Every structure is written in C-alpha cells, then in structure tokens.
Amino acid sequence: MDAINMLLEESTWEEAKEMFVKTKLAIIPIGAIECHGPHNPMGIECFIVEELAKRLSERVDAIITPMIPVSYSRAWNEFPGTLWVSPATLKAYLGEICNSLVENGIRFIFFLNGHGPNVPTVEEINQDLTSKGVLCSQIDLWRFIGSVSGDLGESEIPLGHSGELATSVMIALRQDLVRRDKMRIESPKKTLRNDFRSIVQYYPSSSSTPSAFVGDPSKATREKGQEILTRSVDRLEEFLKQWLAKAS
C-alpha cells in the first residue's frame, strides 16, 4: 500500500481528520536563516529539510507539518540577514505546535532538525512530551549527513559550513540560487580550539571564518547532492519504520 502523502498545509480539515486517524507519526522540519558564505543562499537548511520531509512522505505514513524557517542562529548574527529566535522562544513555539499535534492524536514526533544549536531545545521538548506518552526523536542535519555521506567528499573539509557537501545538495535542489562565480577555498582560522579541543571555548564566528563558510565549494556537484539526498532518505526511512515497529 502506498504511503500516506500528507502535507498538512496543502490539506483540507476533512482530509486532515482522516489522516490523523490513519497515522500517529508527525514530522516537523526545522530550518535556519543564516549566512552560508557568498555563494549559497541563507535558507539552505530550509530547502534541505523540506525536501527530505517531502520525500519521506512518499515512503512512510506521516503527517508533515509546515517547515519552521527561523531557529536559533545567534552565533552568526555578525553577518547581515541572519535571523534568530532565542531557545526559550523556539521551545515555546515548537512545544505548542507539538501540543496541537498531540491533541489531534499524534504519538510520535520526528524533528528533521536542520541546525545543530537547536538540539538542546528539542531535547527539552522531548522531556515535556514524554510525560504525555509521546515519543520523540531528531536528527542534527549535518552530523547525520556526515554519517551517511561523508565518504563522498573530495576536499580537505567536505563538511565545513557551506562547504563541498552542503553546496552539492544545494546544487541538486536549487542550482539557480548557487553563485558559482563567488566560490573560493576558505580554511578556518586557527584559534586556541586547535590546541585545547577538550575545552569548550566561545569566539565570534567571524574569528574562524570571516566569509561565513569553510572548505572548498568548487568541488560540489549535482551528482553528489543527489546521492546525499538519496542516502539520507533511505536511512531515515529505515529508522522511522523500525522506530514505529519497536514501539507498537
């Protein structure tokens, strides 16, 4: 049987009512609006998590909520255009969305989290929902992509911020938004982090990357981007089906 294709914003309330009966899984894509060098658009995570959610909706029975575009990107606020909300605001907003889903009968919530600094906030939301009998899980997008596709990189730092692999996915999704003429190599500037890796240190983001990216995006290709998306969806589908089966 085909998976339920349920993009909530495209559905009527009657269709939503039927779908909430058929599935107890909701997927919430979370993006970010932040600097990604001179060559990539600021919404790269938004494009990626939304695409992953749509592809997953064709494979697993899940209700897909609208993508959350702005999250906790304060570390990049030196760069014009970066938008962010505080962890407290993000928790309150996401938490109330989750409560709405629970009121509709959802018992499993999967966060397609496109931005690492959101992880602690989602963890707190999980703690709140556990007491209601709701199970949650999430990915940290770039750690996840590194685990399934890190071998595709050819450059020295393929998973650098807006580097080779990120740019590859962007080319696969929206080639028209990638400024190839702006591509160059940028290595991270050395800080005390290099010598004291076991000590958490805080510096302005511009101290390590004045152009808001790291790596060699010129090594990016559409083929790599397509392979990253394929591997990611395959792995996510595998997890979600096993997660639901184990809990039932």
N, C-alpha and C positions, 0 to 999 in steps of 0.2 A: 504494500500500500504506500502511496506517495506521502511524503511528509506534509504536515500542515504548513502552508505558506501564510504566515500571519504577521504582517507588518501593521502594527496597531494603528498608525496614523492614516493608513490607507483603507481602513475597515469601517463599516457601519457598526452601530452599537449592537444590532441584532447579530451580525457576524461575530463580533467580539464575544457576545454571550455564548454562542455556540462553541467558539474556540476555547474559552475558559473552562468549558465542560470537558473538552477533549484532551487538553494538556494542562499539566501543573507546573510546567517549566517556563520561566521568562528569562530573556537575555537582554541585558542593559548595556549598550555600547557607550563608553565614556571616552571622549576625545580630549583635545587640548588646542588652545590657540596661542602659539608661542613661536619664537624665532627659530628658523631652520636654515640659517645661512643665507647667502644672497641668491641661491639657486633653487630653493624649494619653497613652496607656499607655507604659510604659518599653520594651516589646518591639516598637515599631513596625517596626524594621528586620527583626526576625524574621518578622513577619507578611508583610511585602512580599517578601522574598527567597524565602520558602517558596511563596508564591502564584506568583511568576514561575517558579520551578522546576517546579511542577505544570503550569502552562500550557505550558511548553516541552516537557515530557514528552509532551504530546499532539501535538507538531509535529515533533520531531526524535528520532531513535533515541539515547537516552541513559539511563544509569543515574543515578538521583537518590539521593544519599546523604541520611541524616538531616541536618537543619539544625543547625549549630553555634550555640547561642544566646548564649554568653558569649565576648567577644573583648576587644580592647584599648581600654577606655573610661576609662582612668585620669584623663583630663583633666576628667571630670565627677564625680570622687569626692567633691567637696564636697557633692553632693546625695544625700540618703538613698536607698538602694535600688540605686544604680549598682553593677554588678558588673563586675569586670575580671580578666583574667589578663595576665601580662607578655608581651611579644613573644617572649621565649625559650620560655615555656611554650606559647604559641599555635603557634609554629613546630614545636616537638617534637610536639605533639598532631596538628596538621594534617599534618605531614610523615609521621607513622606511618600516618595514615589513607590518605594518598596511596600510601605503600609497599604497603599492603594491597591497594589497587585495582590497582596495577601487577602485583602477584603474581597477580591474577585476570585479567590480560591487558589492562588499560586502557592506552591510549597517548595519550589526550587528556584533560586535566582542565581544566574551566572553573569558575572560582570566581565565584559570584554573591555578591560581597563587599558587604555592606550598610553597611560602616563604613570611612571614609577612612583612619584611622590603622592599619588592617590592611594597607594596600597594600605597605609595605616588607617586611613579614613574608612575604606571598605571593610577592613578588619573590625573596626568598631561597630559598623552597621551590622556585620555578621553576628557579633555578640548580642546585639539588641534583638535580632530576629530569631536567634537560636531558642530563646525562651518562648517563642510563639510556634515552635515546631517547624520552622523554616530552615532549610539547608542552603548555604551559600558557598560559592567558590568564585575565584577570579584568576585572570592572568595579568602579569605585568608584561605588556606587549613586547618590548624589546628584549627582555630576558627570554621570553617564550620564543620569539623568532630566532634568537641566537641558539636556543636549544634544538630547534628543528632544521635550521638552515645556515648555521654558522659556517659550515663547510663550503658554502657557495662563494665565500669571499675570496677575492684575489689581492686586495690591497692590504696594507700593514694593519689598519684598524677598520675592518669592514663594518663593525657595529658602532662606530663612532657616531655621535649625534649628527644626524642628517648626512651620514657618510654613504658608503657604497651600497649597502643593502637597503637602507631606508630610501635612498634615491631610486634604486631599482624598482621597488614597489610603487613608488610614485609615478615612475615612467610607465609601468604596466597599467596603472589606474587612470592617470590624467597627465599624459605626456605634454599636453598643451600648457600645463602650469609649471613645467620644469624649465628653468632658464639655463640652458646648456652653455651659453656664452659666459656665464658667471662662474662656471665650475673651475676650481683650482684645488690644490692639495693644501691642507692645513693640519699641522701636527699640534697636539696640545702643549701649551707652555708648561715647563717644569715648575712645580711648587714643592713644598715640604711633604705633600701627599706621596710623592715618589719615594721618599726616604723613610717615611713613617706611615706605612699603609694600614697598620693596625690601630691608628689613632684617627678618630673622626675629626676632620678639620673643615672649617667653613670659610669660603672665599667668594667674592663676587664671581659670577660665571664668566665675566669678561676677562678675568685674570688668567684663565686657562684657554679661552677661545674668543678672541676679540671679534671674530666674524660670526659667532654663534653656530659653528659646526666644526666637526673633527673628522679627518680622513680624506679619502680621495674619491669624490663622487663621479669622477670621469670614468671609473671602472664599472659604473652601473649600467645594466642592460635590461631591456624589457623581458628577456627570457629568464633572467634571474628573478625579477619581480614576480613573474607568473609562477615560477617554481616555488617561491616563498609562500605565495598565497595558497597554492595547491597543497603544499605540505602542511601549512598551518591549519587549513580547514579539515584535512584528513585527520590530523592529530586531535583537534578539538572535537570532531565528530566521535572519534574513538572514546575520548574521555567522557563526553556527555552521556553517551549510551551506556557505558559501564557504570557511571555515577548513578544514573537513574535506576538501572537494573539492581545495583547493590542495595540501594535504599528501599526498594519496593519489596 
